[in-house]
Amino acid sequence: MQNGEEVVGDYDTNGKVPVVNEQTNVPYIYAIGDILEGKPELTPVAIEAGLLLARRLYSDSVLQCDYTYVPTTVFTPLEYGSIGFSEENAIETYGEDNIEVYHSNLTPLEWTVAKRETNACYAKLICLIPEKEKVIGFHYLGPNAGEVTQGFALGIKLGATKSDFDATIGIHPTCAEIFTTLSVTKRSGKSTEQAGC
């Protein structure tokens, strides 16, 4: 009897399986989860991919897992959350002239009372210029990054643009509101430090 490695055959140098819509190079053998080449190694992603694959195999569904705009958070003392492209990947994929990066430092209001370091948090939107500045990357370093990131995930998945973010009324005083007022671009070279709320 052959094990899965002998049956599937194709693996990259890291032992990951290349797939197209979870289909391996062998007909009727599928792969989901952490074994996939170039896909996020996250439990919610594997669950979603598995559910969608089962629906495609056993019902009339055609929905595929969207691996591009997966929200994720690193739960360190100062949390980091992201959705979509990194700045480097966006430039590599679309070219530097097609990318606009809006960013800002920020200080959570509750930190000002405790006299903590100012401008220690960071927010960044990566936008695709030819598509009306569609937001293709979201990055946030600050308190409650999981909550902030999850809140913006749907908008980004649905194709929100920078002007959609600008037209959104922020909740004051929150860290998330910075995404509704970002105006400094990286290419401008202007300071990203904030003076206060």
Residue frames relative to the residue before (quaternion, step in Angstrom):
aa qw qx qy qz dx dy dz
M 1.0000 0.0000 0.0000 0.0000 0.00 0.00 0.00
Q 0.3679 -0.7359 0.5299 0.2059 3.57 -0.96 0.88
N 0.3709 -0.6846 0.5627 0.2776 3.55 -1.13 0.58
G 0.7331 -0.4476 0.2811 0.4280 3.59 -1.27 0.24
E 0.6259 0.5567 -0.3433 0.4249 3.57 1.02 -0.76
E 0.6769 0.4810 -0.2925 0.4742 3.58 0.98 -0.83
V 0.6539 0.5199 -0.3131 0.4518 3.58 1.06 -0.72
V 0.7269 0.4299 -0.2539 0.4715 3.58 0.75 -1.03
G 0.2404 -0.8427 0.4576 0.1505 3.57 0.94 -0.82
D 0.7805 0.3235 -0.1845 0.5021 3.63 0.67 -1.00
Y 0.1214 0.7527 -0.6361 0.1183 3.53 -0.80 1.14
D 0.4126 -0.6708 0.5344 0.3071 3.58 -1.13 0.50
T 0.7453 -0.4182 0.2729 0.4417 3.59 -1.27 -0.02
N 0.6844 0.4538 -0.2795 0.4975 3.60 1.23 -0.36
G 0.5698 -0.6138 0.3756 0.3967 3.59 1.25 0.13
K 0.4909 0.6515 -0.4301 0.3868 3.58 1.25 0.35
V 0.4083 -0.7184 0.5184 0.2204 3.56 -1.16 0.66
P 0.3220 -0.7220 0.5722 0.2181 3.60 -0.80 0.95
V 0.0020 -0.8059 0.5907 -0.0394 3.57 -0.91 0.94
V 0.1966 -0.6952 0.6656 0.1872 3.50 -1.41 0.20
N 0.8211 -0.1090 0.0060 0.5603 3.57 -0.45 1.25
E 0.6877 -0.4997 0.2280 0.4748 3.55 1.03 1.01
Q 0.5284 0.6120 -0.4100 0.4221 3.65 1.28 0.05
T 0.3247 -0.7350 0.5607 0.1998 3.60 -0.79 1.00
N 0.6910 -0.4541 0.3446 0.4445 3.57 -1.27 -0.18
V 0.6577 0.4504 -0.3049 0.5212 3.59 1.30 -0.09
P 0.4839 -0.6753 0.4627 0.3095 3.62 -0.72 1.01
Y 0.8499 0.1759 -0.1703 0.4666 3.54 -1.13 0.86
I 0.6295 0.4360 -0.3760 0.5218 3.60 1.19 0.41
Y 0.0993 -0.8111 0.5762 -0.0157 3.52 -0.66 1.22
A 0.1502 -0.7676 0.6149 0.1004 3.55 -1.26 0.39
I 0.0075 -0.7738 0.6334 -0.0025 3.56 -1.11 0.76
G 0.7408 0.4548 -0.2929 0.3983 3.54 -1.29 0.21
D 0.8547 -0.2334 0.1481 0.4394 3.51 -1.32 -0.49
I 0.5941 0.5932 -0.3615 0.4055 3.62 1.18 -0.37
L 0.5739 0.6329 -0.3715 0.3635 3.61 1.20 -0.44
E 0.4667 -0.6762 0.5069 0.2606 3.54 -1.03 0.88
G 0.8759 0.1021 -0.0826 0.4643 3.56 -0.91 0.98
K 0.5916 0.5529 -0.3785 0.4484 3.61 1.19 0.35
P 0.6077 -0.5710 0.3960 0.3846 3.61 -1.13 0.54
E 0.3114 -0.7466 0.5626 0.1705 3.57 -0.94 0.93
L 0.3462 0.7286 -0.4949 0.3230 3.54 0.45 1.29
T 0.5678 -0.6325 0.4137 0.3263 3.58 -0.93 0.91
P 0.6803 0.4787 -0.3307 0.4457 3.67 0.76 -0.84
V 0.6106 0.5409 -0.3510 0.4597 3.60 1.13 -0.61
A 0.6633 0.5002 -0.3041 0.4662 3.60 0.91 -0.90
I 0.6373 0.5235 -0.3267 0.4615 3.59 0.99 -0.81
E 0.6743 0.4907 -0.2928 0.4678 3.59 0.87 -0.97
A 0.6573 0.5080 -0.3110 0.4618 3.60 0.91 -0.91
G 0.6575 0.5163 -0.3054 0.4560 3.59 0.99 -0.82
L 0.6521 0.5081 -0.3101 0.4695 3.57 0.96 -0.86
L 0.6865 0.4796 -0.2874 0.4649 3.58 0.89 -0.93
L 0.6272 0.5225 -0.3371 0.4690 3.60 1.03 -0.73
A 0.6513 0.5109 -0.3185 0.4619 3.60 0.90 -0.87
R 0.6580 0.5015 -0.3099 0.4685 3.59 0.98 -0.79
R 0.6479 0.4994 -0.3256 0.4742 3.61 1.04 -0.69
L 0.6969 0.4808 -0.2761 0.4548 3.58 0.99 -0.82
Y 0.8328 0.2589 -0.0863 0.4816 3.58 0.92 -0.89
S 0.7414 0.2238 -0.2224 0.5923 3.57 1.23 0.29
D 0.6830 -0.5180 0.3385 0.3881 3.57 -1.22 -0.17
S 0.3777 0.7529 -0.4748 0.2551 3.61 1.18 0.27
V 0.1664 -0.7666 0.6111 0.1062 3.55 -1.22 0.59
L 0.4131 0.7378 -0.4508 0.2860 3.61 1.28 0.03
Q 0.2037 -0.7649 0.6048 0.0878 3.54 -1.02 0.98
C 0.5395 -0.5881 0.4830 0.3603 3.57 -1.21 0.44
D 0.2896 -0.7443 0.5795 0.1623 3.58 -0.91 0.96
Y 0.1459 -0.8275 0.5403 0.0456 3.56 -0.25 1.28
T 0.5440 0.6593 -0.3895 0.3430 3.61 1.22 -0.20
Y 0.8223 0.2202 -0.0879 0.5173 3.59 0.72 -1.04
V 0.1873 0.7897 -0.5482 0.2017 3.56 0.73 1.12
P 0.2969 -0.7462 0.5616 0.1993 3.61 -0.69 1.01
T 0.0631 0.7930 -0.6033 0.0568 3.55 -1.01 0.79
T 0.1452 -0.7859 0.5979 0.0617 3.54 -1.21 0.56
V 0.2504 -0.7047 0.6408 0.1736 3.53 -1.19 0.68
F 0.2451 -0.8163 0.5132 0.1014 3.56 -0.49 1.24
T 0.1671 0.7587 -0.5933 0.2108 3.54 0.35 1.35
P 0.7314 -0.4073 0.2608 0.4807 3.66 -1.16 0.14
L 0.7175 0.1588 -0.1530 0.6607 3.59 1.12 -0.63
E 0.3119 -0.8149 0.4614 0.1606 3.57 -0.20 1.32
Y 0.1798 -0.7526 0.6243 0.1069 3.53 -1.29 0.55
G 0.0267 -0.7998 0.5996 -0.0092 3.56 -0.86 0.99
S 0.0107 0.8059 -0.5917 0.0173 3.56 -1.11 0.66
I 0.1015 -0.7380 0.6635 0.0700 3.49 -1.38 0.44
G 0.8563 0.1980 -0.1223 0.4610 3.56 -1.01 0.79
F 0.8425 -0.2425 0.1829 0.4448 3.50 -1.25 -0.68
S 0.3870 -0.6173 0.6186 0.2943 3.51 -1.27 0.52
E 0.6606 -0.4961 0.3706 0.4245 3.57 -1.23 0.32
E 0.6623 0.5179 -0.2990 0.4513 3.57 0.94 -0.91
N 0.6796 0.4794 -0.2926 0.4719 3.61 0.91 -0.88
A 0.6230 0.5369 -0.3401 0.4560 3.59 1.04 -0.73
I 0.6662 0.4890 -0.2989 0.4772 3.59 0.92 -0.89
E 0.6504 0.5163 -0.3103 0.4628 3.58 0.99 -0.85
T 0.7062 0.4693 -0.2558 0.4643 3.59 0.98 -0.87
Y 0.8321 0.2467 -0.0826 0.4899 3.59 0.79 -1.03
G 0.5128 -0.6288 0.4308 0.3950 3.61 1.20 -0.34
E 0.5923 -0.6317 0.3806 0.3243 3.55 -0.98 0.91
D 0.6574 0.5280 -0.3153 0.4353 3.60 1.00 -0.76
N 0.6931 0.4714 -0.2688 0.4745 3.61 1.21 -0.40
I 0.6714 0.4767 -0.2798 0.4936 3.58 1.30 -0.04
E 0.0689 -0.7491 0.6570 0.0491 3.55 -1.07 0.85
V 0.1497 -0.7907 0.5914 0.0515 3.55 -0.86 1.01
Y 0.1286 -0.7621 0.6332 0.0413 3.54 -0.75 1.16
H 0.1109 0.8178 -0.5559 0.0990 3.59 -0.84 0.89
S 0.0045 -0.7888 0.6145 -0.0129 3.52 -1.30 0.43
N 0.3614 -0.6380 0.6215 0.2758 3.50 -1.28 0.48
L 0.0332 -0.7989 0.5997 0.0313 3.57 -1.22 0.32
T 0.2362 -0.7314 0.6203 0.1562 3.52 -1.33 0.38
P 0.4079 -0.7047 0.5164 0.2651 3.62 -0.64 1.04
L 0.5962 -0.6060 0.3936 0.3499 3.57 -0.96 0.86
E 0.6723 0.5118 -0.3118 0.4347 3.60 0.89 -0.88
W 0.6011 0.5576 -0.3640 0.4418 3.60 1.18 -0.37
T 0.6016 0.5832 -0.3681 0.4031 3.60 1.08 -0.58
V 0.6245 0.5403 -0.3357 0.4531 3.60 1.05 -0.73
A 0.7320 0.4123 -0.2212 0.4952 3.58 0.97 -0.89
K 0.4032 -0.7406 0.4476 0.2975 3.60 1.33 0.07
R 0.2609 0.7644 -0.5398 0.2370 3.57 0.98 0.88
E 0.7223 -0.4348 0.3158 0.4352 3.55 -1.31 0.27
T 0.3403 -0.7430 0.5405 0.1999 3.58 -0.97 0.86
N 0.8438 0.2021 -0.1679 0.4679 3.53 -1.31 0.51
A 0.3683 0.7504 -0.4721 0.2800 3.60 1.11 0.67
C 0.6636 0.4588 -0.3018 0.5081 3.60 1.25 -0.23
Y 0.1841 -0.8052 0.5619 0.0449 3.57 -1.19 0.52
A 0.0724 -0.7765 0.6257 0.0196 3.56 -1.09 0.83
K 0.0357 0.8054 -0.5888 0.0588 3.58 -0.99 0.85
L 0.0952 -0.7483 0.6540 0.0576 3.54 -1.12 0.85
I 0.1833 -0.7577 0.6194 0.0930 3.55 -0.97 0.93
C 0.0815 -0.8394 0.5367 -0.0272 3.55 -0.56 1.22
L 0.3631 -0.7125 0.5667 0.1981 3.54 -1.16 0.79
I 0.3893 -0.7807 0.4429 0.2069 3.58 -0.20 1.32
P 0.7070 0.4782 -0.3085 0.4200 3.67 0.71 -0.92
E 0.7166 0.3830 -0.2477 0.5277 3.61 1.21 -0.35
K 0.6594 -0.5455 0.2896 0.4287 3.57 0.85 1.09
E 0.5973 -0.5896 0.3296 0.4325 3.54 1.11 0.80
K 0.0710 0.7922 -0.5904 0.1373 3.54 0.81 1.08
V 0.3998 -0.7090 0.5284 0.2415 3.57 -0.91 0.93
I 0.0461 -0.8195 0.5709 -0.0187 3.57 -0.58 1.20
G 0.7803 0.1711 -0.1285 0.5877 3.57 1.30 -0.04
F 0.0646 -0.7760 0.6270 -0.0230 3.54 -1.00 0.96
H 0.0679 0.7991 -0.5921 0.0797 3.58 -0.78 1.01
Y 0.0301 0.7991 -0.5953 0.0785 3.54 -0.89 1.01
L 0.0615 -0.7611 0.6456 0.0073 3.54 -0.92 1.01
G 0.5000 0.6353 -0.4510 0.3781 3.55 -0.39 1.23
P 0.7413 -0.3933 0.2867 0.4622 3.57 -1.30 -0.06
N 0.8607 0.1258 -0.0996 0.4832 3.55 -1.18 0.68
A 0.1309 0.8364 -0.5225 0.1014 3.60 1.03 0.75
G 0.6021 0.5668 -0.3615 0.4308 3.60 1.04 -0.67
E 0.6878 0.4716 -0.2722 0.4801 3.56 0.92 -0.93
V 0.6561 0.5100 -0.3107 0.4615 3.58 0.92 -0.91
T 0.6853 0.4958 -0.2819 0.4529 3.58 0.85 -1.00
Q 0.6541 0.5102 -0.3226 0.4559 3.59 0.88 -0.89
G 0.6394 0.5573 -0.3206 0.4216 3.57 1.03 -0.76
F 0.7338 0.3976 -0.2304 0.5004 3.59 1.07 -0.66
A 0.4725 0.7249 -0.4186 0.2758 3.61 1.22 -0.37
L 0.6679 0.5071 -0.3181 0.4422 3.60 0.86 -0.87
G 0.6490 0.5263 -0.3215 0.4454 3.58 0.90 -0.88
I 0.6761 0.4803 -0.2933 0.4756 3.56 0.93 -0.87
K 0.6335 0.5236 -0.3273 0.4662 3.60 0.99 -0.79
L 0.7136 0.4407 -0.2484 0.4846 3.59 1.06 -0.73
G 0.6187 -0.6125 0.3260 0.3684 3.60 1.25 0.22
A 0.1995 0.8060 -0.5333 0.1616 3.60 1.09 0.60
T 0.2863 -0.7444 0.5830 0.1549 3.54 -1.13 0.76
K 0.6811 -0.4548 0.3620 0.4452 3.55 -1.30 0.16
S 0.6511 0.5068 -0.3293 0.4592 3.62 0.97 -0.74
D 0.5869 0.5423 -0.3730 0.4715 3.63 1.15 -0.49
F 0.6397 0.5047 -0.3182 0.4846 3.58 0.99 -0.82
D 0.6653 0.5152 -0.2993 0.4499 3.59 0.93 -0.94
A 0.7028 0.4643 -0.2573 0.4736 3.59 1.07 -0.75
T 0.5563 0.5896 -0.3907 0.4361 3.59 1.29 -0.07
I 0.3637 -0.7205 0.5477 0.2207 3.56 -0.88 0.94
G 0.3445 -0.7619 0.5193 0.1765 3.55 -0.73 1.09
I 0.4114 -0.6592 0.5646 0.2783 3.54 -1.26 0.47
H 0.1308 -0.8213 0.5545 0.0304 3.57 -0.62 1.16
P 0.6564 -0.2812 -0.7000 -0.0020 1.64 -1.73 1.76
T 0.1368 0.7659 -0.6182 0.1120 3.59 -0.62 1.12
C 0.5709 -0.5665 0.4596 0.3767 3.54 -1.26 0.32
A 0.6317 0.5733 -0.3324 0.4022 3.59 1.02 -0.79
E 0.5868 0.6150 -0.3792 0.3656 3.61 1.07 -0.60
I 0.5159 0.6501 -0.4223 0.3646 3.61 1.16 -0.41
F 0.6320 0.5521 -0.3330 0.4301 3.59 1.11 -0.64
T 0.6584 0.4882 -0.3152 0.4784 3.61 1.22 -0.28
T 0.7571 0.3513 -0.1958 0.5148 3.60 1.27 -0.15
L 0.3440 0.7528 -0.5047 0.2453 3.63 1.19 0.18
S 0.0430 0.8262 -0.5590 0.0546 3.58 -0.78 1.00
V 0.6330 0.5254 -0.3385 0.4569 3.60 1.18 -0.41
T 0.2037 -0.7715 0.5921 0.1133 3.55 -0.83 1.02
K 0.6000 -0.5671 0.4190 0.3778 3.55 -1.17 0.54
R 0.6793 0.5099 -0.3070 0.4294 3.58 0.91 -0.89
S 0.5812 0.5865 -0.3787 0.4180 3.62 1.21 -0.37
G 0.3286 -0.7705 0.4829 0.2552 3.57 1.13 -0.64
K 0.4520 0.6986 -0.4468 0.3287 3.60 1.27 0.08
S 0.6180 -0.5550 0.4181 0.3677 3.55 -1.26 0.47
T 0.2939 -0.7603 0.5565 0.1612 3.56 -1.10 0.76
E 0.4633 0.6937 -0.4458 0.3246 3.60 1.23 0.02
Q 0.2984 -0.7485 0.5738 0.1464 3.54 -1.09 0.85
A 0.4300 -0.7224 0.4886 0.2333 3.58 -1.03 0.81
G 0.7510 -0.2768 0.2166 0.5589 3.61 1.07 -0.59
C 0.6363 -0.5272 0.3699 0.4248 3.55 -1.24 -0.05
